[in-house]
Amino acid sequence: MTDTPETPQMIRVAIVDDHPMVAEGIEAILDSFPDIAVVGTYRNGRAIIDAVEDVRPDVILLDLNMPEMGGLTACEILLEEHPWLKILILSMHDSPEYISTALDHGALGYILKDVPTDEIKTAIDMVMQGERYLCTGAQGSLAPPRGAGHLTNREQTILLQLAQGKSNKEVAIALDISVRTVETHRKNLKKKLGISSTAGLTRYAIEHGVLQAPGKRF
């Protein structure tokens, strides 16, 4: 009896870019790989947020600058509700500041739009394995500066709420998110800042200007 070769696991990819020619070009590139299925192309961050439950992508290729909702905001919202997503920023900007900010918002990778075809595939394969992928020359962005500035806006909001002594449930109600999402943020904040206790988070928030110290007046 001859064994039947296993069908490779298809990687479901969504492309988010407000330039149709760019999105169509990337789609044509990815369609040439037998283990990739492009499940949709979208014009902005809001569109992919609305569609993600229906198309269930494994990887999202996300542009940064788009109308209505840009890539950074979309990345943060998507990962709050769907932490299993692998987000890969595809951008024309090659500065370390852009790359570092994208990583701080939860993206697993960052590549430029003019990279060779094979590099896009390599980046997808690596983020699917849970590994970070950075374009050539971006390695320095792996070490963002310490301080409240390297937290995303949402993380700073969560930190402020927690530092005020609110429970996970109270934070969830205040921000209209799930308790599970708050718990995930709390764990990520402690890991990111190297802090093991809520008291430590409060002290950090005061020291970095996120929370005003008791008795302080301006």
LINNORBEL-V389585 format. One line per field, one symbol per residue. ss: DSSP state (A for helix, B for strand, O for the rest). Layout:
ss=???
//
This chain:
ss=OOOOOOOOOOBBBBBBOOOAAAAAAAAAAAAOOOOBBBBBBBOOAAAAAAAAAAAOOOBBBBOOOOOOOOAAAAAAAAAAAOOOOBBBBBBOOOOAAAAAAAAAOOOOBBBBOOOOAAAAAAAAAAAAOOOOBBOOOOAAAAOOOOOAAAOOAAAAAAAAAAAOOOOAAAAAAAAOOOAAAAAAAAAAAAAAAOOOOAAAAAAAAAAOOOOOOOOOOO
//
